[in-house]
């Protein structure tokens, strides 16, 4: 590990974990991630984690919504947030001299939000529009519905946005209760990448966050029990048939995770030279869009293969996908193939981290799972040690056809 990739850590007296990597440049990036997401909701709370992500920007004891949104944007910064099934994150990019301003804002919106009722009612309409927009886009909707199929009956199968009925009827008391139960300092990581020393970052974090308080309820994450695979077909009025094929894979801290990432990249990652794209799109012209993903959660994971195809090509396309999976299970990569695949993944990771924000968000999430957070050079070294035989073992563990589930939105 080189000093340029050193990730420093510290825990404030109230339990907030600090992560920092010094990186030269005029722009700094800051993220505050809460270890609370959709998975921490009860069935009658579905959508609350995402609702709170919207509402923290709508007013605090010190700021109105306009002042929150203008605080960093007035100096050219970019403020945003997102909710996943296991985390909620607020993040920003800005010129490095505004780091203190960003920290002050983050502490205010996370710990001092007042959730004004008039803002809450307006934001309900925004979220309901978001739900309806998602329903109108089958290529987006099918991913959440596939996880509902894969994790059926479990917290992980629910939609992050919630339902129209639930969101429409949430009260301010519901918001305050969920926020109080989950937004505690010892469930948070504050992370920074920028041209500032770790000591200065730590000093600024102490100033803005060390006195913040909160007591979270115990985690309510029900262990996942694997159900049998399932095939589900739904008739749709669209011209295109949307298909997701997938199954269970490894959790975040599994030692085989990097091997699974490499396999997914070979199969259907972001490159145009993936096996799925070269065969099903380029060779046969069956699919305009075809891709694969690997998602890792705290105690489970999944892989998905998505394609949009003409209804008449549906069955042939599905069989071609399973043919490619079978090749990964039975045909060992040659020395040059494996070397090229590794180089491609390294290059993609480096390009993805170039802006700093992607690296920051990955580093922050890793802080919930790893005592030592792996740097890019360490990941590259580990990637270099992966063998073709190990990839075949992983492929056979994950891609077996009998373990796969299918969700099809069948077009007309």
N, C-alpha and C positions, 0 to 999 in steps of 0.2 A: 504494500500500500504506500503510495506517495503522499507527501504532505499536501499536495494540491487537491487530493480527494479525501482528506481527513474529515470525518464526521464527529464533532464533539457533542457530548451529552452532559446534562445536569438536571437535577430535580429540585424545583423550588420547594420551600418549606410547606406549601399547601398541597403539594403533590403533582403540580403540572410538570410534565417532562419537557425539557428544552432540547432541540436538535439544531445543529448549526454546521454549515460548511462555508468556508470563506472562498469567494470566487471573484476575481477581478472584473470590473465593469461598472458602468454608471447606474445600472438597474439592479434593484434588490427585489426579492420575492419573500413573502411571508404567508404562512398558513397556520390556522388554528383548527385542529381536527378533534372532534369529540367521538369517543367510542360509543356511539349510540346512533341507531338507524332504524329502518323499518322493522328489522327483526326484533327489536326491543319493545315493540308495541303489542298490547293485547289485541284480540280480534276486534273489539269495539273501539280501538284506538288507531286503526289502520289509516295512515296518511298524516298522523300528527307530527312525526319527525320532519317530514317534508314541509308541512305547514309552518312549523317553527322556523325552519331555514328561511322561509319568505318573510316571516314576521319580525325577525330580529333587526331587520333594516327599517322598520316602520316607526320607530320611536323609542327613546330611552329617557332616563331621568334627566339627562343633560342635553339631548339632541332630538329635534324633530326629524321626520323622514327626509326632508330636503337636505338638512345639514349632514345627515349620515351619508347620503348618496354623493353630496358635493365635496365632502372632506378630502378625499383622495383624487377625485376626478378634477377638481379645481386646480390641482398641480400636475395633471396629466397622468394620474395613476389609473389602474384598472382594478375594480373591486367585484368579486363574484362569490358564489357559493354553490354547493351541490349536496345532495343526500343520496346515500347508497343504502343497501340492505343492512350494513353494519356500521356505517360512519356518517357523520355530518361534518362538512368542512367549509370554512370561510377562508378565502385566499385573496391576495392582492399582489400586484406588481407596480413598482413606482421608482422614481429616482432615489438613489441611496440616502440622500439627506433627509428623506421623509419617513424613515423607518420609525422614529419615535411617534410621529403622527399616526402611522398605521397601527402601531401597538396600542396607543391610547384608544383608537376607534374600536379595535377588536375587543379589548377588555370591556369597553362600554356596551357594545351590542350583545356580547355573550352573557355578561353578568348583570346588566342594568336595564335590559329591555322591559318596557311597560306593557307591550301588546295592546295598544289602544283599540277599543272595540270598533270605532268607526273605520280604522285601517283594516282591521280583521275582516269586516264584512266586505270591503272592497277587494281584499286579497282572495276571499273565497271565490269570487267571480273569475279572477285570474286563474286560479287552480282548476276550477271547473272547465274553463276554456282549454286548459292544458290537458285535462283528462279527455275531453271530446276530440281535441286535435290528435292525440295519441290513438284514439279509437278509429279515427279516419285514416290512419296511416298503418296499413297491415304489416308493412315491412318493419315497423317499430314494435307494434303491438305483439307480434308473434313471439318475440324474445321473452317478454314477461309471461305470456301465456304458456310458453314452453317450460319455463321454470315452475310455473304453477302445476303443470303436468308432471314434471320430474320430481318436485318436492311436495306433491299433493298432500294436503292435510297438515303441512308444517308451516311455521312462520316464514321460512325462506320462499315459499310459493306465492306470497301475497305481492300485490302491486305497491310500489313505493308511493305512488300518488294517492292511494286510497280510493274510495268509491264516492260517487256523486252524493248518495244518501248520507254517508258519514260526514264528509267534508261540509255539506250544507248545514248540518246540525251541530257542529262543534261550537262550544262556547269558550269564552275567555278562561273560565275555570278549568276546562279541559287542557288548554294550552299551558296555563301556569302550572298545573299539576304535573304534566309530562316534563316540562322544562325543569322543574325543581327535582324531579326524580332521576334525571339523567345528566344534567349539565353540572357535574361536579368536577373540581380541579383534578382529582386523581384519575379522571377518565379523559384527560385532555393532553394533547401534545401541541406545543408551539414551536414551529420550525422556521428557519431562515436560511436562505442562500443569498449571499451578497458580499460586497467588499467592506466588511466590518469585522473586527477581531471578535473572538468568542467572548473575551472578557467584557467588551463593550456591549455585546448582545445580551449577555447574562445580566449585566448591570441594568440595562434598560428593561429587561423582562422582570427583574425584581421590582423595579419602580412601578410598573403598570399592572403586574399580575400577582405578586406575592401575597397581597392582602385580600385577594378575591376568595370568597368562601362558597361552600355548597356541599350538601350531603346527598349522595345518590342512593337510590334503592338498590337492593341486590340485583344482579343481572338476571333476566328472565329468558335466557336463551335455551330453549328446549333442545336436547341432543337430537340429531337427525338419525332416523332409522330408515334404511334403504327399502323402498317399495319395489315391486316388480316393474319391468319396463312396460311401456304402453304405447299403442298407436291410436291417434285421434285424428279424424278427418272432419273438417267443417266446410260446408258449402258457402261460398262467397259470391257476390255479384261482380267481382273484379274480373278483368281480362286475364290477369296473371295469376298463376298458382304460386303461393309462397310455401316453402318447406323448411322446417328445421329438423335436423337429425342430431341426436346428441345423447349424452349419458353422464354418469358421475365420473369425477376425476379427483385429483389430490387437493387437500387443503393447503392453506398458505404456507405453513411452516414444514411441509413434507419435504424430505430430502430429494424426492424425485420431481419436484416442481420445475426446476430448470430444464430437465429432460423433456417434460411435458410442454414447456414453452417452445423448445426447439422443434419438437415434433409438430406442434400446431403451426409454427412458422413455415415448415416444409409443406404441410398439408394445404393450408389456406390462409396464411397470414397476409400482411398488407402488400406484399410484392406481387407483381404481375406474372412472375415465373413460378407461382405455387403449383403444386400438382393438380389441385382442383381446377384452377383457372386455365392451365394449359390443356387439360384434357376435356373438361365439360364445356367450357366456353370457347376456347380457341380451336380445338379439334372438331367438336361437334356443333358448336353454336347453339347449345341448348339453353344457356343461361346468360343473361346480361350481367347479373350480379351473383357472385358465389364467393363465400368467405367462411373462415372458421375462427372461433374464439375459444380461449381458455379462461375461465373465471375461477378464482380461488377465494374461498371464504375461510373463516376461522377454524371450522371443523369439517368442512367438505369442500367440494369444488365440482365444476362441470365443464364439459366441452360442448360446443354447438357448431353445427355446419348449417349455414343458411344459403338458400338459393331462391331466386325468382325465375320461374320457367313458364313456358307455354304449357297449358293443360295437357296437350297431346304428348309432350315430352316428359311428363312427370315421372312415370314409372321407369323409363330408360335412364333418366338423370339420377334417380335414387339408386338404381343398381350400379351405375358408374361410381357414385360416391362410395358405396360399400366395396367396390372393386379396388378403389384407391386405398381405403382403410386396410383391406386385406393385404395389399402390397407392403404397407408399412409393417404389418404383423409377420410377414413371411420372407420378405426380400431385404437382405442386409444392404445398407448404403455402402457404396464403394468409398475408398479413401478420399478421392477427389470430391465426390458428392458430399460427404460429411464435412470436409474442410470448407467447401463453398457455402454450405448451409450455416456453419458457425460464423464465417466471415460476414455473411449477410445479416445475421441476427445482431452481431456486434455493431455493424454499421448503422442498422436501424435504431438500436438503442442509443448510440452516440448522437444521431441526428435528432431523435426524440427529445433528448436531454439538452439540446443546444440552447433553447430559450431559457432554461432554468426552472420554469414552472413545473413541467412534467417530472423532472428529477426531484423537485421539492415534494410534490404530492406523493410520489412513490416512496421517497425517504420517510415521509411523515407516517404513512400507513404502515410501513415496515416497523416503525417504532412500537407499535402495539403488539408485535409478534416476536421481535428479535431483540435480544440483549445487545448483540453486536450487529450493527447495520452494515450490510455488505456494500462496498463501494464498487464502482464500475470495473476497475482493474481486478478486484477480487472475483467478481462475477465472470469476467473474461477468463481468468485462470481456471475457474471451476468448469466453465464451458469447454475449454480446451481438453479437459480430462475425460469428457463424455465419449463413450465408445459406441460403435454401431450395434454391438450386441446388447448394450444397455437400452438403446432406443427400441429394439425389437421387444425386449422384456416389457417395457412400459406400454408399447402399442398393444401387446397381447393382454395386458391387465386392463386397459381402458377401452379399446376399440372393438371388443368382441361383439358381434352382431346381436346375439341374444340379449345383451345388456343394454342395447340402444333403444331409445324412445323416439317416436316420430310425431310431429304435429304438422298437419297439412291444412292450409287454407286453400281449398280447391276453387279455382276460377271457372268461369263459364265458357 
